[in-house]
Amino acid sequence: MKGGANAFLTILFSVPRKHFAFSSSSGAKLSYIKSHLCSTIATSTISLSALLDRTASSDLLVEEVGGRQKDAADVLRKWGCSQTEINKIFYRQPALLKADCSNLESKLSLLSKFGLQSSDLVKIVHCRPRFLNCRINRFFDERLDYLQSMFESREVLLKAITRNPSLLTYDFHKIVRPIILLYEQMGVSRKDLVSMLLSRPTIIPRTKMTEEKLDYIRRTGVSKESKMYKYVVTIIGISRIETIREKVANIGKFGFSDDEVLRLIGRSPLLLTLSIDKVQRNMTFVVGTMKLPAKVVLGYPFLLLCNLKLC
């Protein structure tokens, strides 16, 4: 009833105001109003009828595909995901509930080329919730061929992507290829680089080489043929230069020169991954509790890595 009243008011106010000025010729004006209302109502009825016809046609179309429109869950289910896996994906990234189905189908089709399974997709979305919102189709075929040639086997490539899905989203020409080429030019073989990418998935986006870092690498005294070389180069490459300076100075407080500290790092590159507090506690334990000279760690770097509180 309320809707009818609103429609009537809309029609009524569409009549030009001059026709509401009643006078001796009010009969003619009322006739005009009557004809105008009838014409407007007839036009509205025709429009309403057409709208209802279109709605009915749409309803029939929806019924033809199962009574409801296809959604993201249907796409994932068709791709091979179980209901449990679908729930995990939506829980991690609720925005996928409103994803465009054709766009989602296209991305899943591309991922199938890597051999990704539904369980892998759950791990990827858990690691990178917005992964399926990214434009993974950019330079996809070129990226696929390059990564396959680098990792050599599909299984290893799949493992690398699962650990770091951003391999498919990093800028291919400005980040991925230049960083890999940089490490190869520094003498890190592809086999060693692959093992480092698996153990430290964020090497590619975090690597930044400077002259100062290259000088640190040279001063470690580690040759390119050494098994430690790939660790020295990648750990220094991904570390902030300020962090390297602080950690070298921290060990130097116990009577070491910078060159001695860098050679120590060459023997045990993981020292650069330890916190400053961890190194200070262990050095204090070695010198204060064990009553050993500080330079004993030059021959036994593990003393800085192990948990001496258990001794």
N, C-alpha and C positions, 0 to 999 in steps of 0.2 A: 504493500500500500504506500509505503514511504517512497519507494522507487517510482511509483506511478505519479505521485505528487511532484517529485523532482522533475520528472520528464515533462509534466504539464507546465511547470513554471519555466522550464527551459524554452518550451515552445511559445509560451505566452510572451516572454521577454524578447523573443525574436521579432515580434511585431513592432514596426516603427512607432515611436512615441507619438507622432502627430495624429495617429488614428485613435488615441485615447482622449482627445479633446472633444468631449460631447457637446453638441449644440442642437440647433433645430434640425440639422441634417444627420442627427445621430443614427437614424435608421440605416442610412447608406454606409456609415462607418462600421456599424455592427455587422452589416453584411460582408464588408471587406474582411473584418476580423474572423468571421465564421469561415469564409472561403480560405483564408490564409492558414487557419488552424487545421482545416481538413486536408489541405495540400501537404502541410508539414507532417501531419500524423501519417498520411499515406506513404510519404517518402521514408519516414522513420520505420514504418512497418516493413517496407520492402528491404531496407538495409538490415533490419533485425533478422528477417527471414533468410537473407543471403548469409549473414554471420552464422546462424544456426546450421545452415546447410554445410558451410565450411567446417564447423566444429564436428558435425556428425561424420563428415568424410575423414577428418583427422582421427576420430575415435576408431573408425573402421580400420584405418591404417595401423594404429597401435595394436589392435587386436590381431592383426595378421602376423605380428612378430612376437606373439606370446602374451598379449594383453598388457604389456608395459614396455617402456623404452629401454634399450640396452644401456647398461651403465659400466663403470670401470671394473666392477666386480665380475661382470660377465666376460669382459675382455681378459682379465687375469685368469679366470677359471678356464676359458678356452685355451689359453696359452699353456696350461698345465698346473696352475697353482691350486692347492687344496684350500678348503674353507679356513682351516687354521692358519695357513700361510697368508691368505688374503687378509685375515683379521690382524695379523702381525704387521703387515705392510701398511694397512690403513691406520693402525694405532700409532705407528712411527711417523707417518706422513698423512694426516687427515685430509689435506688439500687434494689428494688423489681421488677422493670421493666425487669431486666435481670436475675431474679431468675430462678433456675431450677424447672420446673413444677412438676416433680415427687416428688422432695424434699418438695416443698410447699404443694402439696396435702397431703403428709404424715403428715406434721405438723398440717394442718387444721383438718385432721382426728383425731389426738390426742386431739386437743382442743375441738372437739365436745363431747368428753367424759366428759368434765366439764360442758357441757350445754351452752357453749359460743355461742352467736348469732353474726350476722354481726355488729350490733351496738356496741356490747362489743369489738369486734376486732378493730373497729375504735378508741375507747377510749384507748385501750391497745397500739396500734401503736403510737397514739398521745403522750401517756405518755412515752413509751419506743420505739423510732423509730426503733431500731435494734433488736426488740424482735423476729421477724420472721427469723432473721439471726442467732439466738442462737440455741444451741443444746438442745432443750427442750425434746428430746426423751431419754436422759440419766436418768436411774432409774425412768422412767415415771410411770409405774404401781405401783411401791413401793411408790413413792411420792404421787400419786393419792389416794391410800388407806390410807396413813398416814394423809394427809390433810383432807380427808373426815371424818375420825374418830375424828380428832381434832375439826373441825368446826361444826361437827354433821349434819348440813343440807347443801344441795347442793346450796341453795340460798345464804347462808352466805358465803360459800366458793367462789362462783362466785363473790360476792361483794368484797371480800378480794383480789382476783386475779385482778379484774378490777382496784382496787385502787393501787395495787402493783404487776404488772405482773412478777416482778423478783422472786416471790415465786416459779415460775416454772423454774428459771434459776440459783438460788443460788445453791452452792454445797450442795447436800442433806445430805451427811454423815458428812461433815466437818463444815457446818454452820447451816443448818436448824434444824436438830435433836438436836445437842448439845446445841444450844441457848434455844430452847423450854424446853429441859430437865433442863437446868440451872435455868430458872424461876420457873419451877415446884418444884425443890429442895429447892428454896428460899421461897416457900409457896404461890406462886401466882397460883390460881386455873386456870384450862383450860378456864373456862367461862370468868374469868377476863382477861386472856391473849388474848383471842379472841377479846374482846372489845377493848383492847389496840392496837392490831394489826390493827384493823379497823380505830382507831382514829390516830394512829401513824404508818403508813405502813412500815417505815424504821427501826423498832425496831430490827429486826433480823440481818441485816448487821452491824448496828452501836453499838450493845451491846458489852461492854467489861468490865468485872468485875475485880476489883483489891482489895487487902486488904484494901487500903485506902477508896475506895468507900463503901465497906462493913461496915467499921467503921463509915462513914458518915450516912449510913442507920440506924445503931444501935443508933446513937446519936440523931436522929430525935425523938426517943421515940415513934414511931408509931408501934403498934402491928400488927401482921399478920391478925388479925380479923378485923382491921379497914378498912373502905371503902377507905381511903387515901393510904393504903399500896401499892396497885398496881401502883398508880401514882408515889409514892416516889421511888419505886424500878426501874421502867422502865425509868423514867426521869433521875435519877442518873446513871442508867446503860448505857444510850445512850450519856450522856454528857461527854465531855473531862474533865479529872481530873484537868487540868489547868484552865478550864472555871469555874468549881465548886469552886476552891480556890479563884479565882478573885471575884466571885459574893458573896461568904461568907465574904471576906475581905471588899468588897464595902459596904455591909450593916453594918459591924462591925465598920466602920468609924464614925457612928453616936452614938457610945457609947454602942454597944452590944458586949457581949462575943460570942465566936464561938458556944458554946452550946445553947445560946439564939437564935442565927441565925438559927441553925439547927433545933431547936424545932419549930421555926416560919415556916421553910420550910416544916416540918412535917404537920403543919396545912394547909399550902397552897403551895403544891409542884410546882405549876405553876410559883412561884417566880423565879425558876431556868431558866425559859424560857424568862424572861424579860432581856432587855439589861441593861448594867450598867448605861447608861445615863438616861433611863426611871426611874430607882430606885432613882437615885440622884435627878432628877427633882421633883419627888413626895415627897421624904423626905424633900427637901428644901421647898416645898410648905406647907407641914404639920407643919414643925418647924418654918419657916420664915413668912408665910402668915397667917396660921391658929393659930399660937402661941400656939401650943400644944407640949407637951413633946414628944421626939422621940419615947419613949417606948410605946406610945399609939398604934403603929402599931402591937405590940405583941398581943393585944386583937382584933385589927381590921385590919387583913392583906389586906383586899380589898382596903385599902387606897393606897397601892403600885400598885394595879392592874388597878384601874379605871383612867379615864382621868380627872384629877383635873383641867385642864384648862377650862373646861366647868362649873365649880362651880362658 
